Amino acid sequence: MEYINIALTKGRLAVKTFELFERIGITFEDYNPGSRKLIFTSKEHKIRAVFVKAGDVPIYVEKGAADIGVAGKDAIMEAESNLYEIMDLGFGKCKFSVAALKDYEFKAGRKMRVATKYPRVAKNYFKQKGEPIEIIKLSGSVELAPLMGLSDVIVDIVESGKTLKENGLVVIEDICDISARLIINKVSFKTKSEKVERIILDLKGLIGGKEVS
């Protein structure tokens, strides 16, 4: 029987995902949270869990290297991949927000400078608002950008807000809520429909079938 491949990212999302799968009767015999392995197998159910970087999960699913993925809504929005977003798994909750220094004042007549790790998300959000911006893509701590005069605001993921507060920043706008989502490759949804749909139905039965948004 052909294996189902599931793309995950290490950390809390993976731990929560393995807990969910265990609760629907799918266990990975060789899984250990402290392991450096990247592939774990459930021989009984013919399923492989593959660890990739968070931003790569939607890409693996879209291109068919993985049939199923568990990814944050942030990664899905930034990747803009062609796939099925099936359900909200209800964990990994946080927000996409716009933040700035407490005394920031918008200056009309020039583009707002926006520092972010998520240029597509930022661009799409401000485009919908009709506000011209200059995107400054960063890989490290975006909180530094306003402090160093590199940007006016940042677009980033906010969970508790503690990091912002400690760096003198405040949320000025919330973009959207984020949580972990179950995503499916469009071809796999048809060619491996029996196994894929079984997993979807079992998870929906377990967590109440939350609609995506």
N, C-alpha and C positions, 0 to 999 in steps of 0.2 A: 504494500500500500504506500502511496506517495505521501511524503511528509508535508505538514503545514509549518511554514516558517513565520515566527512572530518577532518583529523588531521591537526592542526595548532600549531604554537608556539606564545606565547604572544609577543607583541612589534610591531615593524614596519612592519614585514611580515604579521601579522594578520590584522593590519589596512589596508594595501594595498590590501590584499586578500578580505576583506569585501567590500572595495570600488569597486573592480572588479566585485564581485558577485552582488552588487547593480546595477551596470551598465548593467548587463545582466538580470536584473529583479528579482534577488533572494535576499530577505531581511530577516534578522533574527530579529524577533519582540522584543526579550528580550536582544539583544546585546547592551552593554554599555562598551566602552573602559576602564572605571574605575572600572568595576565590578570584583569581586573575583570569580565569577562563572566560571566553567570549561567547561560547555556544553551550547550551544545556539542553538535554534531551529527555522527553517523556516517551520511552520506547513503547509503552503500552498503548498510548494514544497517537503515536506517530506525529509528535509535535516537537519542533525545535525552537528554543528561545535564543535569540541572537542579540548581543549587546552592541549597540552603535551609539555615536554621539547624538545628543538630543535633537539637534537641528537636522540630522541625517535620517531620522526615522521616517518622515513623510516621503523622502526621496527613495529610500529602499522599498517602501510600499508602492509608490507610483510606478517604479521601474520593474516591479515584479520580483525583485530579489527576496522580498518578504511578502507573504500573503496578507498578513495582519500586522498592525502596529498599535502600540499604545504611546501616544505623544501628547504633550501639552498643547493647548489651543494656540499658544504663542508660536510654537514651532510650525504648526499647520498654517497659521496665518502668514508667517514670514515666507514659508516655502511656496505657497500658492500652488500646491501639487494637484494633479488631476486624479482624485481618488474619492472613495465614499467615506464620509464621516458619519459613523453609525450611531454612536451614543456617548453621552456624558457619563464617565465612570464615577464621578462624585468625589474624587480626591485630588490633591495637588492644587487646591484652590488659591488663587491670588488675583491680581488685576494688572492690566496694562494701564499705566498712568502717565500723565505729563507732569513733571515737577520742575521747580525753579527755586532760586534763592528767595528767602522770605520777602526781601524788599524789591523783587523784580517788578518792573513796569514795562509793559509792551510799548515799543516805540514805533509809531506809525511812519510809513514811508520807506521802510527797509524790510528785507526778508528776515523772518525769525530764524535764528540759527538753532538747529535741533541736533543734539548729540544722542546717538543710540546704537545699540547692537542690532536693532530691528528696523533697517531703513525702509523696507516695503510697508511695514505696519504704519510707521510714522508718515510716510509719503501718502498712503491711502487715506489715513485719518484726516490730515490737514487738507488734502485735496477735496474731500467731501465737504469740508467746512469753507472751502474757497479761500484758504489762506496760503499765500506763497511762502515757502520755507527753503532754507539751505540745509541739506542733510550732511551731518558730519558722522561718518560711520566709525565706531570705536570697537575694540575687542576687549578692552579692560574695564575698569571701574568708571562707568559713565558719570557717576556722582562728582568726579573731579572736574568735569568740563566747565560747569558754570563757575566753580570756585576759582579756576585758572583763567577765566575769561575766554575760553574756547567756544562756548555756546551760551545762548540765552536760556534754553530749557533742555530737558532730557525727556526721552520716552523710554520707559523701562518697566520691568515687572516689579510690582510692589506687593509684598506679603504683609509684614507687620508695620512697615514704615520706619522701623528703628534705624536702619542705615541712612535713610534720608534725614531723619531728625538729627542724628549724630554729626551729619555734615552740613547742617544749616539749611536743608532743603525742605520744601513743603509741596504736597500734591496740589496742583491748580486745576487739573481736569482728570477725570477717569475716562478711559477709552472703552474698555469692556472687561467683563469677567473672564477669567481663565481657569481651566481645570483639565484633568487628563481625559482624553477622548480615545475611543476605539475607532481605528481607521482600517479600511479594507481595500486591497487592490481590485480594480474593476474587473479584470479578467478572472482572477481567482474567485471572485464572487459568483461567477458563472461556472467555471470549470471545476471548482472544488466546493460547489455550493452545499453539498450535504454536510461536510465537516465544518465549514465556515458558519453555516446557519445554525448548526448545533451549538457551537460556541457562543454565538450571538444570543440565541434563545436562552441558554443556561445563564449567561451573565445578566440578561434582562430580567429573568426570573429571580435572580439573586438580589439585584440592587433596585428593582422596581421599574426598569425600562425608561430611564430618564431621557427625555428628548434633548437633542443637541440644539444649541443656540449660538 
